[in-house]
Amino acid sequence: MFDVVIVGSGPGGLSAACHAATRQVSHLLLEKTNHLSDTIYKFQKGKPVMSTPTDLPVRADIPFGDGKREQVLAHWATAAETCGVNIQFNAQVTGITGQKGAFRIDIVGGAPIEAEHVVLACGLQGNLNKLRCDGADLPLVQYQLDDPDEYEHEHIVVIGGGDAAIENAVALAGHNTVYILNRSDEFARAKPPNEAAIKSLIDRGVIRPLFNADTAAIEPDAIIVEMPSGTQRVPCDRIIARIGAAPPRQFVENCGVTFPNDDRMALPEVSGHYESNVPGLYIIGALGGYPLIKQAVNQGYEVIEYMAGNTSLAPADQDKLNEKLSPIPDWSVDDFLANLRERIPIFNEMNPLMLRESLLEGTVHRMSKGDIVFERNDYTNSVFVIFEGAVRVHVSENPEEYPVLEQGAFFGELGLISGRRRGATVSAASDAILVEMPRRTMLKLRAAVPALKDTMNREAVVRQLQAHLLPNIDQNVVRELAQEAQVKKYAKGELLFAEGDDGDCMHLIMRGSVAIQKDTGGREVTLSYLPPGNYVGEMALISGEPRGASARAVVECKTICLFKDSFEKIVDQHPEIRRDLEWLYEKRSEETVRASSQQGQHDSVVEFLMDQGLGEGTDILLIDETLCVGCDNCTSACASTHGGVCHLDRNAGPSYANIHVPTSCRHCEHPHCMTECPPDAIRRAESGEVYIQDSCIGCGNCQRNCPYGVIQMAQPGSNDRGFLMSLLFGERPHVTSDDDRKRAVKCDMCINLPGGPACVRSCPTGAAHRVSPEDFMAIATKRGRLA
């Protein structure tokens, strides 16, 4: 009979065993292999092991800090020997029965072991996720990389967006042609150093990314990938799938431990002291919801203390959490976390330890009635949950129509999902306590907790329908309608529907942009450009006639498809919706007639907008050529306010209907330059401006990635101003620099100057304007009719 039997000699299990030995607690550490810490043992040779979070202290009897795999394993082996750990290798546990004071542990080929307490520290890596597609069992597919130096001159596809996939890809890239396939377009689950490393190699062309991609099938010498642009066949010699692992659910459930739901990725329930629903059986490490090595090491120490009766010991992250809760000092950490899980439905199925980790990355806000949470058109993209009180969503001009979200609700998810600006202003409807979760944290949770992702996606459909189609309809009716709707994806250029088709549904655009096009005399004319929040296809449902125009995705697009039966039911019950749609029907019919009558006079303004990529922009510099006198004040003002370097080229760029689009940054909604910046020097202000910080290292990646040629590499120069510029903008000190490095420069819309962009303010004739794509279309269409 041992005081404690510990299953698994990974970071958590070994730390627990060492502390038990130090405290002279009777213990036995069971390890199924013939070596310590099998997961780290299987890391690729030379892999750096990171001690993150960096500001979390290490509380253990084993040393741990940044180092290579071999160093960490050597230090831990020494610690186990020094502490006198009682360990049994090659001990595969087949079952655990009983409870506190009377556990029985069965192992392969050995006598049963008895213990008063059991610690499960067996991790997840014995239950790796596998590819589920045709060809997944072919020999070129593997799920582990032991030594990257074994492979040379191969074409290798690494699948995954987490740390393991990134580390494998980086290690292989020196001697092979490497692709990394990621279901997203970012590496939200990776540690920052790994994210920076993979981005840098992608920027330099060393690693080839396959973003927003899924594995469709595997052939003996290739992988078939589904991407927004269509299906792609990538020839390869080897596929390394690092797509995570699931809990060993059957084994854990056979021990009597319960899970919160039936999802295969769900984690078991544990208390704040790591005890499961089975008294005396504790779960730590990745199986308990804490996947980081430092966290597991601390838990190993803590679980032995708790088991020994030291329940007053606070977890190592307690001080950080107390700091997080400083705006609400009346709440203790334990009470707040318990209530957070109970009050917020999307957190109900999260493991309590995972919720604790998430709060470390979040921010708690205490709001007074009337305080603004965020403004419409802000570029912030965090998600808020309402712990206490209520908020009001400003969806119209009439405050009486503002919907109120109360305790338990979440908001802000549309910016997270669609990547667009905030669609509405949100204010506190009463005194409130809100928890703000940053984008990166929510993306990790969406990936780790499928139930949370599904809930957020369903709620996003309800919010979109309510905000843009059914603003005054009872929310329960909207939810019922949302259950009948279907979310569809369309690749760039793909048709949502074609002219002449039967009208079987209408689409509400969630993400991307759609062009409405009509065949006029054998020539396809674009009638309008519709960003998210608009709906298309309702005309055929109202008239009962075939589609009068085609709808085509300008970029990758996601829509909510509302089918005819559901549509007819809702408009029959709410005649005001039919009236609004009939008004829109008449308006679009007039646009169709006008487009047909103007055939041959001008190219469609929207076709021009799409061809030039202006649909991506948020603020576009336009020059009215009927007013421009060629004085070049705009370029002089730009240079004078940016250290002598001009950020626009007035003479370059396309024109349409006397409207000229000079070469100047368009501040794209999804900036190409921002996603591949190794020092993360390119940022977006809350008001939307994309700007470059002084931390730019001059690598030129942003210049190469910008499809519009608006970024240049320049050396900071003189800030001297001419006499006219001094009168307009005031004197500015002369600046010199000993740094000869060139840095990236681009329009920042004079973000720190009052009055807006200097180019616009300096124009003596009012020819220069900054507009959104929608404004551009209205201005240029008017010019087209006058020309």
VEXMIKE-883084 format. One record per residue (C-alpha): x, y, z; residue in one letter; residue number from 1. Coordinates in steps of 0.1 Angstrom, whole numbers. Each point is the difference from the previous one (the first is absolute). Layout:
! VEXMIKE-883084
     X     Y     Z aa   i
     X     Y     Z  a NUM
...
This chain:
! VEXMIKE-883084
     X     Y     Z aa   i
     0     0     0  m   1
    15    33   -11  f   2
   -12    35    11  d   3
    -1    10   -37  v   4
     4   -17   -34  v   5
     9    23   -28  i   6
    -8   -11   -36  v   7
    22    16   -26  g   8
    35    14     4  s   9
    -4    32   -21  g  10
     5    35    14  p  11
   -29    -2    24  g  12
     5   -36    11  g  13
    37     2     5  l  14
    -4    33    19  s  15
   -26   -17    23  a  16
    23   -30     6  a  17
    30    22     8  c  18
   -20    20    25  h  19
   -15   -31    15  a  20
    35   -14     5  a  21
    12    33    15  t  22
   -29     0    24  r  23
     7   -37     8  q  24
   -35    -9   -12  v  25
    -3   -37    -9  s  26
    -4     0   -38  h  27
     5   -19   -32  l  28
     4    16   -35  l  29
   -13   -23   -28  l  30
    14     6   -36  e  31
   -12   -22   -29  k  32
    33     5   -19  t  33
    36    -7    10  n  34
     9    37     4  h  35
   -12    32    17  l  36
   -24    24   -16  s  37
    -9   -18   -32  d  38
   -17    30   -16  t  39
    31    22     3  i  40
    22   -30    -8  y  41
   -18    -2   -33  k  42
     6    36    -8  f  43
    22     5   -31  q  44
    37     0     8  k  45
    13    34    10  g  46
   -35    15     4  k  47
    -1    31    23  p  48
   -22    -5    30  v  49
   -16    33    11  m  50
    -6    11    36  s  51
   -33    19    -6  t  52
   -18    20    13  p  53
    32    19     8  t  54
   -15    19    29  d  55
   -13   -31    18  l  56
    24   -13    27  p  57
    12   -36     2  v  58
   -11   -18    31  r  59
    15   -35     0  a  60
    28   -23    11  d  61
    11    -4   -36  i  62
    18    27   -19  p  63
   -16    15   -31  f  64
    10    28   -23  g  65
     5     6   -37  d  66
    22   -25   -16  g  67
     3   -28   -26  k  68
   -18   -33     4  r  69
    32   -18     9  e  70
     9    24    28  q  71
   -34     0    15  v  72
    -1   -38     1  l  73
    35    -2    15  a  74
    -9    24    28  h  75
   -32   -18     8  w  76
    17   -34     1  a  77
    26    14    25  t  78
   -29    15    21  a  79
   -18   -33     1  a  80
    32   -18    12  e  81
     9    28    25  t  82
   -35     0    16  c  83
    -2   -38     1  g  84
   -31    -4   -21  v  85
   -15   -35     2  n  86
    -7    -8   -36  i  87
   -11   -31   -19  q  88
     6     0   -38  f  89
   -18   -21   -26  n  90
   -31     2    22  a  91
   -31     3   -23  q  92
   -30     9    22  v  93
   -32   -18   -12  t  94
   -25    11    26  g  95
    -5    19    32  i  96
   -29    -9    24  t  97
   -11    11    34  g  98
     3    34    17  q  99
    19    19    27  k 100
    17   -23    24  g 101
    -6   -31   -21  a 102
    11     2   -36  f 103
    11   -30   -20  r 104
    22     6   -31  i 105
     4   -28   -25  d 106
    30    -2   -22  i 107
    10   -23   -29  v 108
    19   -30    12  g 109
     2    10    36  g 110
   -18    -3    33  a 111
   -27    26     9  p 112
    13    30    19  i 113
   -19    16    29  e 114
     0    37     8  a 115
   -19    26    21  e 116
     2    26   -27  h 117
     6     0   -38  v 118
    13    28   -22  v 119
    -7    -4   -37  l 120
    27    19   -19  a 121
    -1   -21   -32  c 122
    -5    29   -24  g 123
   -16    -3   -35  l 124
    28   -10   -23  q 125
    -9   -37     2  g 126
   -33     8   -18  n 127
    11    20   -31  l 128
   -26    14   -24  n 129
     3   -16   -34  k 130
    -9    12   -35  l 131
   -35   -11   -11  r 132
     0     0   -38  c 133
     6   -23   -29  d 134
    36   -12     0  g 135
     7     9    37  a 136
    15   -35     6  d 137
    26     3   -29  l 138
    37    -4     9  p 139
     9    36    -6  l 140
   -21    12    29  v 141
    15     2    35  q 142
    -9    16    33  y 143
    34     4    16  q 144
    34    15    -8  l 145
    29   -13    19  d 146
    31    13   -18  d 147
    -5    27   -27  p 148
    36    -6   -12  d 149
   -11   -34   -13  e 150
   -18    16   -29  y 151
    17    19   -29  e 152
   -11    12   -34  h 153
   -37   -11     5  e 154
   -32    18    -6  h 155
   -18    -1    34  i 156
   -34    13    10  v 157
    -4     7    37  v 158
   -37     2    11  i 159
    -9    21    30  g 160
     1    35    15  g 161
    13    -7    35  g 162
    34    -1    15  d 163
     9   -36   -10  a 164
    -9     6   -36  a 165
    20    33    -1  i 166
    30   -15    16  e 167
     0   -29   -23  n 168
    -3    22   -31  a 169
    27    24    12  v 170
    24   -29     7  a 171
    -6   -17   -33  l 172
     3    32   -21  a 173
    38     1    -1  g 174
     4   -31   -22  h 175
   -35    -5   -16  n 176
   -28    17   -18  t 177
   -26     5    27  v 178
   -37    10    -1  y 179
   -20     7    31  i 180
   -38    -6    -3  l 181
   -20    20    24  n 182
   -38     0     3  r 183
     2    37     9  s 184
    20    29   -14  d 185
    18     6    33  e 186
    18   -19    27  f 187
   -21    10    30  a 188
     7   -32    21  r 189
    38     3    -3  a 190
    24    16    25  k 191
    11    34   -12  p 192
    37   -10    -8  p 193
   -13   -29   -21  n 194
   -25    23   -18  e 195
    28    25    -8  a 196
    23   -28   -12  a 197
   -25   -15   -25  i 198
   -11    34   -12  k 199
    35    10    -7  s 200
     7   -31   -20  l 201
   -32     4   -19  i 202
     9    36    -8  d 203
    34   -10   -14  r 204
   -16   -27   -21  g 205
    17   -28    19  v 206
   -32   -16    11  i 207
   -31     0   -23  r 208
   -33     6    18  p 209
   -33   -16    -8  l 210
   -24    22    19  f 211
   -38    -6     6  n 212
     6   -35   -12  a 213
   -14   -34     7  d 214
    12   -34   -10  t 215
   -24   -15   -26  a 216
    19   -32    -9  a 217
    35   -15    -1  i 218
    16   -18   -29  e 219
    32   -21     0  p 220
    20    31   -11  d 221
   -21    30     8  a 222
   -26    17    22  i 223
   -32    14   -13  i 224
    -9    33    18  v 225
   -32    19     1  e 226
     7    38     0  m 227
   -21    31    -4  p 228
    13     3   -36  s 229
   -10   -37    -7  g 230
    16   -34     1  t 231
    38    -2    -2  q 232
    22   -31    -5  r 233
    33     3    18  v 234
    26   -27   -10  p 235
    19   -12    31  c 236
    22   -28    13  d 237
   -11     2    36  r 238
   -30    13    21  i 239
     5     8    37  i 240
   -33     6    17  a 241
     3    18    33  r 242
   -37     5     7  i 243
    -2    -4    38  g 244
   -12   -27    22  a 245
   -32    -9    19  a 246
    -3   -12    36  p 247
     2   -37     6  p 248
   -37     1     7  r 249
    -9   -36     3  q 250
    28    -7    25  f 251
    -8    31    21  v 252
   -37    -8     0  e 253
     7   -36    11  n 254
    17    16    30  c 255
   -34    15     9  g 256
     9    36   -11  v 257
   -28    20   -17  t 258
     3    23   -30  f 259
   -22    31    -6  p 260
   -13   -12   -34  n 261
     3   -26   -27  d 262
    25    19   -21  d 263
    31   -21    -6  r 264
    22    31     7  m 265
   -17     7    34  a 266
    22     0    31  l 267
   -10   -16    33  p 268
   -14    20    29  e 269
    24     9    28  v 270
    -1    23    30  s 271
    23    30     8  g 272
    22   -25    18  h 273
     1   -23   -30  y 274
   -23   -26    16  e 275
   -24   -18   -23  s 276
   -36   -11     8  n 277
    17   -32    14  v 278
    12     9    35  p 279
    38    -4     2  g 280
     5    -2   -37  l 281
    18    31   -13  y 282
     7    11   -37  i 283
    27    24   -10  i 284
    18    12   -31  g 285
   -14     0   -35  a 286
   -27   -26    10  l 287
   -13    26    25  g 288
     0    29   -25  g 289
    34    15     6  y 290
    22    -9   -30  p 291
    31    21     8  l 292
    30   -17    16  i 293
     5    26    27  k 294
   -36    -2    11  q 295
     2   -38     2  a 296
    32     2    20  v 297
   -16    24    25  n 298
   -31   -22     3  q 299
    21   -31     8  g 300
    14    19    30  y 301
   -34    14    10  e 302
   -20   -33    -2  v 303
    23   -17    25  i 304
    -4    30    24  e 305
   -38    -1    -4  y 306
     0   -37     6  m 307
    21     4    31  a 308
   -26    24    14  g 309
    16    34    -9  n 310
   -32    12   -17  t 311
     8    37     8  s 312
    28    -1   -26  l 313
   -11    23   -28  a 314
     9   -10   -36  p 315
    31    16   -15  a 316
   -22    22   -22  d 317
   -21    13    29  q 318
    17    34     2  d 319
    -5     7   -37  k 320
   -36    -9     3  l 321
    -5    22    30  n 322
    15    29   -20  e 323
   -25    -8   -28  k 324
   -29     3    24  l 325
    13    33    15  s 326
   -30    20   -16  p 327
   -24   -22    21  i 328
    18    -6    33  p 329
   -31   -15    17  d 330
     4   -31   -21  w 331
    25   -28     9  s 332
    17   -19   -29  v 333
   -18   -33     8  d 334
   -34    16     4  d 335
     4    20   -32  f 336
    11   -29   -21  l 337
   -28   -22    14  a 338
   -26    27    -8  n 339
    16     7   -34  l 340
    -5   -36   -11  r 341
   -35    -1    15  e 342
   -12    33   -14  r 343
    15    -1   -35  i 344
   -15   -28   -21  p 345
    28    -1   -25  i 346
    24    -8    29  f 347
   -22   -27    15  n 348
    18   -29   -17  e 349
    35    14     5  m 350
    22   -18    24  n 351
     5    22    31  p 352
    37     0    -3  l 353
    -2    11   -37  m 354
   -23    28    11  l 355
    25    11    26  r 356
    27     1   -27  e 357
   -23    20   -23  s 358
    -7    26    27  l 359
    37     6     4  l 360
     0    13   -36  e 361
   -32    20     3  g 362
   -10    33    16  t 363
   -27     7    25  v 364
   -19    33    -4  h 365
   -23    17    25  r 366
   -24    22   -20  m 367
   -23    28    11  s 368
   -34     5   -17  k 369
     5    19   -33  g 370
    37    -9    -4  d 371
    10    -9   -35  i 372
    15   -35    -4  v 373
    10     6   -37  f 374
   -12    22   -28  e 375
   -14    -9   -34  r 376
    27    -4   -27  n 377
    27    -7    27  d 378
    26   -25   -11  y 379
     3   -17    34  t 380
    -7   -38    -3  n 381
    -2   -13    35  s 382
   -31   -18    14  v 383
   -19    12    31  f 384
   -21   -21    24  v 385
   -25    16    24  i 386
     8   -13    35  f 387
   -24    24    17  e 388
   -24    27   -12  g 389
   -10     7   -36  a 390
    11    19   -32  v 391
   -19    17   -27  r 392
     8    -5   -37  v 393
    -6    32   -21  h 394
   -13   -15   -32  v 395
   -22    29   -13  s 396
    -7    37     4  e 397
   -28    -7    25  n 398
    12    -8    35  p 399
   -33   -18     7  e 400
    10   -27   -25  e 401
    34    -7    16  y 402
     1   -37    10  p 403
    13    -7    36  v 404
    24   -28     7  l 405
    -1   -12    36  e 406
    21   -21    24  q 407
    14   -32   -17  g 408
     0    15   -36  a 409
    31     6   -20  f 410
     6    26   -28  f 411
    27    11   -23  g 412
     2   -34   -17  e 413
    -8    14   -34  l 414
    33    18    -2  g 415
    17   -31    11  l 416
   -17   -22   -26  i 417
    -3    24   -30  s 418
    31    22     6  g 419
   -20    31    -7  r 420
    -4    32    20  r 421
   -24     1    29  r 422
   -35     0   -14  g 423
   -16    21    28  a 424
     8    20    31  t 425
    -5   -18    33  v 426
    -6    18    33  s 427
    -7   -11    35  a 428
   -38    -1     6  a 429
     7    -2    38  s 430
    30    -3    22  d 431
    17   -31   -13  a 432
    30   -23     3  i 433
    14   -12   -33  l 434
    28   -24    -8  v 435
    19     8   -32  e 436
    17   -29   -17  m 437
    26     9   -27  p 438
    -2   -14   -35  r 439
    29   -24     4  r 440
   -15   -15    32  t 441
   -34    -5   -16  m 442
    14   -16   -31  l 443
    19   -25    22  k 444
   -32    -7    19  l 445
   -20    -4   -32  r 446
    26   -25   -12  a 447
     2   -19    33  a 448
   -37     0    10  v 449
   -22    -9   -30  p 450
   -32     6    20  a 451
    11    36     6  l 452
     7     5   -37  k 453
   -34   -14   -10  d 454
   -18    22    25  t 455
    18    31   -12  m 456
    -7    -8   -36  n 457
   -37    -6     7  r 458
    -3    32    19  e 459
    18    19   -28  a 460
   -27   -11   -24  v 461
   -27    12    24  v 462
    18    34     4  r 463
     4     4   -37  q 464
   -36    -7    -7  l 465
   -12    23    28  q 466
    24    28    -9  a 467
    -5     1   -38  h 468
   -33   -16    -8  l 469
   -23    -4    30  l 470
     9    28    24  p 471
   -34     3    17  n 472
    -9   -37     1  i 473
    -2   -19    33  d 474
    34   -17     6  q 475
   -16   -34     5  n 476
   -15     2   -35  v 477
    34     9   -14  v 478
    16   -29    18  r 479
   -26   -24   -14  e 480
     7    14   -35  l 481
    37    -3     5  a 482
    -4   -37     7  q 483
   -14    -4   -35  e 484
    27    21   -17  a 485
    32   -14   -14  q 486
    35    16    -1  v 487
    17    -3   -33  k 488
    35     8   -13  k 489
    10    12   -35  y 490
    34     2   -15  a 491
    11    32   -17  k 492
   -18     3   -33  g 493
   -25   -27     8  e 494
   -37     6    -8  l 495
   -25     1    28  l 496
   -27    -2   -26  f 497
    -2     7   -38  a 498
   -24    22   -20  e 499
   -30   -21   -10  g 500
     2   -25    29  d 501
   -31    -7    21  d 502
    -1    20    32  g 503
     3   -26    27  d 504
    17    21    27  c 505
    15    34    10  m 506
    34     7    14  h 507
    11    22    28  l 508
    37     8    -4  i 509
    20    -9    32  m 510
    35     3   -14  r 511
    15    12   -33  g 512
   -16    20   -27  s 513
   -24    -8   -29  v 514
    -5    16   -34  a 515
   -34     1   -16  i 516
     4    -5   -38  q 517
   -23    -1   -30  k 518
     4   -10   -36  d 519
    -9    30   -22  t 520
     4    -8   -37  g 521
    25   -27     5  g 522
    21    20    24  r 523
     1    -5    38  e 524
    -5    33    18  v 525
     4     3    38  t 526
   -29    18    15  l 527
    11     3    36  s 528
    26   -10    26  y 529
   -13   -13    33  l 530
    22    -4    31  p 531
   -10   -20    31  p 532
   -33     9    16  g 533
   -18     1   -33  n 534
   -23   -26   -15  y 535
    -5   -12   -35  v 536
   -24   -23   -18  g 537
   -32    13    17  e 538
   -13    14   -33  m 539
    -8   -34   -15  a 540
   -17   -11    32  l 541
   -22    31     0  i 542
    -9     0   -37  s 543
    -1   -38    -5  g 544
    18     5   -32  e 545
    34   -14   -10  p 546
    32    17    12  r 547
     3    34   -17  g 548
    38     2     5  a 549
    30   -21    11  s 550
    18     3    34  a 551
    37    -7     0  r 552
    25    -1    29  a 553
    25    28    -4  v 554
    23   -16    26  v 555
    -5   -32    21  e 556
   -35     4    14  c 557
   -22   -15    27  k 558
   -38     5     0  t 559
   -31    -9    20  i 560
   -23   -18   -24  c 561
   -37     5     9  l 562
   -22   -24   -20  f 563
   -32     9   -17  k 564
   -24   -18    24  d 565
    16    18    30  s 566
     0    33   -18  f 567
   -37    -2    -9  e 568
    -9   -10    35  k 569
    17    30    15  i 570
   -13    26   -25  v 571
   -35   -14     4  d 572
     2     5    37  q 573
    16    34    -2  h 574
   -13    21   -29  p 575
    24    29     8  e 576
    29   -22   -11  i 577
   -17    -7   -34  r 578
    -5    38    -4  r 579
    37     7     6  d 580
    11   -27   -24  l 581
   -25    11   -27  e 582
    15    35     3  w 583
    34   -14    -5  l 584
   -13   -21   -29  y 585
   -12    31   -18  e 586
    33    18     6  k 587
    21   -28   -14  r 588
   -24    -4   -30  s 589
     7    37    -7  e 590
    37    -6     2  e 591
    -3   -29   -25  t 592
   -18    22   -25  v 593
    25    28     4  r 594
    30   -23    -4  a 595
   -16   -14   -32  s 596
    -6    35   -14  s 597
    36    10     7  q 598
    15   -30   -17  q 599
    31    10   -20  g 600
     5    34    15  q 601
    23    -9    28  h 602
    14   -31    16  d 603
   -19    -9    31  s 604
    13    19    30  v 605
    -3   -31    22  v 606
    20   -20   -26  e 607
    27    27     2  f 608
    -2    -1    38  l 609
     5   -38     0  m 610
    27     0   -26  d 611
    21    25    20  q 612
    -6   -18    33  g 613
   -17    30    15  l 614
   -26   -23    15  g 615
    26   -10    26  e 616
     7    36    10  g 617
   -16    20    28  t 618
    14    35    -8  d 619
     9     8   -36  i 620
    17    31   -12  l 621
   -18    15   -31  l 622
     8    30   -21  i 623
   -27    17   -20  d 624
    18     7   -33  e 625
   -25    27   -10  t 626
    12    20    31  l 627
    37   -10     2  c 628
    24    28   -12  v 629
    31   -21     3  g 630
    16    21    27  c 631
    14   -30    19  d 632
    -9    15    33  n 633
   -13   -34    11  c 634
    34   -17    -6  t 635
    19    28    16  s 636
   -22     0    31  a 637
     4   -38     3  c 638
    38     2    -3  a 639
     2    29    25  s 640
   -20   -18    26  t 641
    19   -33    -4  h 642
    37     8     3  g 643
     5    10   -36  g 644
   -14   -32   -14  v 645
   -32     2   -20  c 646
   -24   -28     5  h 647
   -21     5   -31  l 648
     6     2   -38  d 649
   -26    24   -14  r 650
     8    -7   -37  n 651
    -1   -38     3  a 652
   -32   -21     4  g 653
   -32    -6   -20  p 654
   -28    24    -9  s 655
   -37    -4    -5  y 656
   -25    27   -11  a 657
    24    29     8  n 658
     7   -16    34  i 659
    37    -9     5  h 660
    12   -25    25  v 661
    36     9     8  p 662
    24   -26    14  t 663
    -6     3    37  s 664
    -9   -25    28  c 665
   -36   -11     0  r 666
     1   -12    37  h 667
   -14   -35   -10  c 668
   -24   -17    23  e 669
    23   -30     0  h 670
    34    16    -6  p 671
    24   -22   -21  h 672
    29    19    15  c 673
   -10    -6    36  m 674
    -3   -37     0  t 675
    37    -7    -9  e 676
    20    25    21  c 677
    26   -18    21  p 678
     4    28    27  p 679
   -38     6     0  d 680
     8    36    -9  a 681
   -32     6   -21  i 682
   -30     8    21  r 683
   -36    11    -4  r 684
   -13    29    21  a 685
   -34    -3    15  e 686
   -12    26   -24  s 687
    11   -21   -30  g 688
    33    14   -11  e 689
    27   -25    -9  v 690
    34    14    10  y 691
    36   -12     4  i 692
    18     3    34  q 693
    37     9     5  d 694
     7   -36     7  s 695
     1    -7   -37  c 696
    32   -19    -9  i 697
    -1     8   -37  g 698
    -5   -36   -12  c 699
   -22    10   -29  g 700
   -26   -27     5  n 701
   -29    25     2  c 702
    12    16   -33  q 703
     1   -34   -17  r 704
   -34   -10    14  n 705
   -19    31    -8  c 706
   -19    -6   -33  p 707
    -5    37    -7  y 708
    36    12     1  g 709
    -6    27    27  v 710
    29    -9    23  i 711
    35    11    -6  q 712
    33    -5    18  m 713
    16    33     8  a 714
    26    15    24  q 715
   -13    26    24  p 716
    10    34   -13  g 717
    -3    37     8  s 718
   -32    13    14  n 719
     6    35   -14  d 720
   -32    18   -12  r 721
    -3    26   -26  g 722
   -14    35     8  f 723
   -36    -9   -11  l 724
     0   -32    19  m 725
    13    17    31  s 726
   -29    25    -2  l 727
   -25   -28    -4  l 728
    13   -25    25  f 729
    25    18    22  g 730
    38    -4     4  e 731
    14   -35     6  r 732
    35    -6    14  p 733
    27   -13   -24  h 734
     7   -37     6  v 735
    31   -19    -9  t 736
     9   -36     5  s 737
    31   -21     1  d 738
   -20   -31    -9  d 739
     5    -8   -37  d 740
   -25   -28    -1  r 741
   -30     4   -22  k 742
   -34    -5    16  r 743
   -35    -5   -14  a 744
   -21    31    -5  v 745
   -36     4   -10  k 746
   -30    23     5  c 747
   -11     0    36  d 748
   -28    26    -6  m 749
    20    24    22  c 750
   -13   -19    30  i 751
    15    22    26  n 752
    -8    34   -16  l 753
   -31    20     7  p 754
   -23     6   -29  g 755
     6   -32   -20  g 756
    23    -8   -29  p 757
    23    28   -11  a 758
    -4    -8   -37  c 759
   -38     7     2  v 760
     4    31    22  r 761
    27    16   -22  s 762
   -20    -3   -33  c 763
   -10    36   -10  p 764
   -28   -11   -23  t 765
   -16   -27    21  g 766
     9   -27   -26  a 767
    14   -25    25  a 768
   -23   -22    21  h 769
     2   -30    23  r 770
   -30   -23    -5  v 771
   -12   -35     7  s 772
    -7   -24   -29  p 773
   -38     7     3  e 774
     6    37    -2  d 775
    24    -5   -29  f 776
   -27   -19   -20  m 777
   -26    28     6  a 778
    25    28   -10  i 779
    13   -18   -31  a 780
   -34   -11   -12  t 781
   -12    36     2  k 782
    31    11   -20  r 783
    -7   -27   -25  g 784
   -34    13    -7  r 785
    13    36    -4  l 786
    29   -10   -23  a 787
